[in-house]
Amino acid sequence: MLSGQQGQLISQHLELLLKWNSRVNLTSITQPEKILTRHFGESLFAARELYPKPMGSGSLIDLGSGAGFPGIPIKIWAPELHVTLIESQQKKATFLREVTRALNLTSLDVANQRAEARGLQADTVTLRAVEKFDSTLPIAADLVNKGGRLALLIGATQVATATSLLPRFSWNSSIPMPLSESRVLLIGHSPQ
């Protein structure tokens, strides 16, 4: 359950997204109700699955963050996390910096470059709605610390591809996304 302050931060993110989307094309979904269900709902579902209890510290990389999903809602859910949003498109990275500033989110970095160039790693890496899934997935896997997690918010038809491309990961059963007919959360654990 979100606190009042967390709900306010979600509202501010949505407001900025609607304002910027007409100029920058952050998402093809333009109706506020559908944005809440698809983008925020999926992101907060993943947040609750990944971080069911408050935690002291940790790190997360959101690869191909786009309009900030799932990274910003996860940061709102688990404010103690250090989050890095990796977004190679300059306009989207500018939007992410504006959201970070407007929401006063600390321990959140926006990296406007390709993931391969960063040399970063994190305890958890998220990947959602990226182009070229097959070639991006191994890059995401390389960002996961030993013993860390890779959380994929994907279509159910992509599960077989993910598990076959990364056989060294041990995969949980996919979890169906609420209010979706075909989207799932798939979590893989990196070897120690």
VEXDREN-2710 file (C-alpha; in Angstrom, 1 decimal):
% VEXDREN-2710
k/r/px/py/pz
1/MET/0.0/0.0/0.0
2/LEU/1.3/3.4/-0.9
3/SER/1.6/6.2/1.6
4/GLY/0.0/9.6/0.9
5/GLN/3.4/11.0/0.0
6/GLN/4.2/8.2/-2.3
7/GLY/0.8/8.6/-4.0
8/GLN/1.6/12.3/-4.4
9/LEU/4.9/11.5/-6.1
10/ILE/3.1/9.1/-8.5
11/SER/0.6/11.9/-9.4
12/GLN/3.5/14.3/-10.0
13/HIS/5.3/11.8/-12.3
14/LEU/2.0/11.2/-14.2
15/GLU/1.4/15.0/-14.5
16/LEU/4.9/15.6/-15.9
17/LEU/4.6/12.6/-18.3
18/LEU/1.3/13.9/-19.7
19/LYS/2.8/17.4/-20.1
20/TRP/6.0/16.2/-21.8
21/ASN/4.5/13.4/-23.9
22/SER/2.9/15.7/-26.5
23/ARG/6.4/17.1/-27.3
24/VAL/8.8/14.2/-26.7
25/ASN/6.7/11.0/-27.4
26/LEU/7.6/9.2/-24.2
27/THR/4.9/6.7/-24.5
28/SER/2.4/5.7/-27.1
29/ILE/-0.3/5.3/-24.4
30/THR/-1.8/8.7/-23.9
31/GLN/-4.9/8.1/-21.7
32/PRO/-4.1/8.8/-18.0
33/GLU/-6.1/5.8/-16.8
34/LYS/-4.2/3.4/-19.2
35/ILE/-0.9/5.0/-18.2
36/LEU/-1.7/4.4/-14.6
37/THR/-2.7/0.8/-15.2
38/ARG/0.0/-0.2/-17.7
39/HIS/3.1/1.8/-16.7
40/PHE/2.6/2.7/-13.0
41/GLY/0.6/-0.5/-12.2
42/GLU/3.2/-2.9/-13.7
43/SER/6.1/-0.9/-12.1
44/LEU/4.6/-0.9/-8.7
45/PHE/3.6/-4.6/-9.0
46/ALA/7.3/-5.4/-9.8
47/ALA/8.4/-3.1/-6.8
48/ARG/6.2/-5.0/-4.4
49/GLU/7.5/-8.4/-5.7
50/LEU/11.1/-7.3/-5.6
51/TYR/11.0/-5.4/-2.3
52/PRO/8.1/-6.8/-0.2
53/LYS/9.7/-5.4/3.0
54/PRO/11.6/-2.2/3.8
55/MET/15.3/-2.6/3.3
56/GLY/18.4/-0.8/4.5
57/SER/20.2/-0.4/1.2
58/GLY/20.6/-1.8/-2.2
59/SER/21.1/-0.8/-5.8
60/LEU/19.0/-1.0/-8.9
61/ILE/19.7/-0.3/-12.6
62/ASP/16.7/0.3/-14.9
63/LEU/18.0/-0.3/-18.4
64/GLY/16.2/1.5/-21.2
65/SER/14.2/3.5/-18.7
66/GLY/12.3/5.6/-21.3
67/ALA/9.7/7.6/-19.3
68/GLY/11.0/6.2/-16.0
69/PHE/9.4/2.8/-15.9
70/PRO/9.8/0.7/-13.8
71/GLY/12.7/2.6/-12.2
72/ILE/11.0/5.7/-10.8
73/PRO/8.0/4.0/-9.3
74/ILE/10.3/1.4/-7.7
75/LYS/12.4/4.2/-6.2
76/ILE/9.2/5.8/-4.9
77/TRP/8.2/2.4/-3.4
78/ALA/11.7/1.7/-1.9
79/PRO/13.2/5.1/-1.3
80/GLU/16.3/3.7/0.3
81/LEU/17.4/2.1/-3.0
82/HIS/20.2/3.7/-5.0
83/VAL/18.7/3.8/-8.5
84/THR/20.4/4.4/-11.9
85/LEU/18.2/5.0/-14.9
86/ILE/20.0/4.2/-18.1
87/GLU/18.5/5.9/-21.2
88/SER/20.4/6.5/-24.4
89/GLN/18.0/8.9/-26.0
90/GLN/18.8/12.5/-25.0
91/LYS/15.2/13.8/-24.9
92/LYS/14.0/11.0/-22.7
93/ALA/17.1/11.4/-20.4
94/THR/16.2/15.1/-20.1
95/PHE/12.7/14.2/-19.1
96/LEU/14.0/11.7/-16.5
97/ARG/16.3/14.4/-15.0
98/GLU/13.3/16.8/-14.8
99/VAL/11.2/14.2/-13.0
100/THR/14.1/13.5/-10.6
101/ARG/14.4/17.2/-9.8
102/ALA/10.6/17.9/-9.5
103/LEU/10.0/14.9/-7.3
104/ASN/13.2/15.7/-5.2
105/LEU/14.3/12.1/-5.6
106/THR/17.7/11.5/-4.0
107/SER/20.1/8.6/-4.7
108/LEU/18.8/8.5/-8.3
109/ASP/21.1/9.0/-11.2
110/VAL/20.2/9.4/-14.9
111/ALA/22.9/8.0/-17.3
112/ASN/22.4/9.3/-20.8
113/GLN/24.6/6.7/-22.6
114/ARG/24.6/3.1/-23.7
115/ALA/24.7/0.6/-20.8
116/GLU/27.9/-1.0/-22.2
117/ALA/29.8/2.2/-21.7
118/ARG/29.0/2.7/-18.1
119/GLY/30.8/-0.2/-16.3
120/LEU/28.0/-0.3/-13.7
121/GLN/26.6/-3.2/-11.8
122/ALA/23.7/-3.4/-9.3
123/ASP/22.0/-5.9/-7.0
124/THR/18.9/-5.7/-9.2
125/VAL/18.5/-4.8/-12.9
126/THR/15.2/-4.2/-14.5
127/LEU/14.3/-4.4/-18.2
128/ARG/10.9/-3.5/-19.7
129/ALA/9.6/-2.7/-23.2
130/VAL/13.0/-2.4/-24.9
131/GLU/13.6/-2.6/-28.6
132/LYS/15.9/-5.5/-29.7
133/PHE/15.1/-7.6/-26.6
134/ASP/17.3/-10.5/-27.8
135/SER/20.4/-8.3/-28.0
136/THR/19.6/-6.1/-25.0
137/LEU/19.0/-9.0/-22.6
138/PRO/22.7/-10.2/-22.4
139/ILE/23.7/-6.5/-21.8
140/ALA/21.3/-6.4/-18.9
141/ALA/22.6/-9.6/-17.5
142/ASP/26.1/-8.3/-17.5
143/LEU/24.9/-5.4/-15.2
144/VAL/23.8/-7.8/-12.5
145/ASN/26.1/-8.3/-9.5
146/LYS/27.0/-11.8/-8.6
147/GLY/24.1/-13.3/-6.7
148/GLY/21.9/-10.4/-7.9
149/ARG/18.6/-10.4/-9.8
150/LEU/17.4/-9.6/-13.3
151/ALA/13.7/-8.6/-13.3
152/LEU/12.0/-8.7/-16.7
153/LEU/8.6/-7.1/-17.3
154/ILE/7.8/-8.8/-20.6
155/GLY/5.2/-10.5/-22.7
156/ALA/4.5/-14.1/-21.8
157/THR/5.8/-15.2/-25.2
158/GLN/9.3/-13.8/-24.4
159/VAL/9.8/-16.0/-21.3
160/ALA/11.3/-18.9/-23.4
161/THR/13.6/-16.5/-25.2
162/ALA/14.9/-15.0/-21.9
163/THR/15.5/-18.4/-20.2
164/SER/17.2/-19.8/-23.3
165/LEU/19.5/-16.8/-23.8
166/LEU/20.6/-16.7/-20.2
167/PRO/20.9/-20.4/-19.0
168/ARG/23.3/-19.5/-16.3
169/PHE/20.5/-17.6/-14.4
170/SER/18.1/-19.6/-12.2
171/TRP/14.6/-18.5/-13.1
172/ASN/11.6/-18.2/-10.9
173/SER/8.2/-19.1/-12.4
174/SER/6.8/-16.1/-14.3
175/ILE/4.2/-14.1/-12.4
176/PRO/1.2/-12.8/-14.4
177/MET/0.7/-9.0/-14.2
178/PRO/-2.6/-7.9/-12.8
179/LEU/-5.0/-6.4/-15.3
180/SER/-3.0/-7.8/-18.2
181/GLU/-3.8/-10.8/-20.4
182/SER/-0.2/-11.5/-21.6
183/ARG/2.3/-9.6/-19.5
184/VAL/4.5/-11.2/-16.8
185/LEU/7.2/-10.5/-14.3
186/LEU/10.1/-12.9/-14.7
187/ILE/12.9/-12.8/-12.1
188/GLY/16.3/-14.5/-12.7
189/HIS/19.0/-15.0/-10.2
190/SER/22.7/-14.6/-11.2
191/PRO/25.1/-17.2/-10.0
192/GLN/27.2/-16.4/-7.0
END
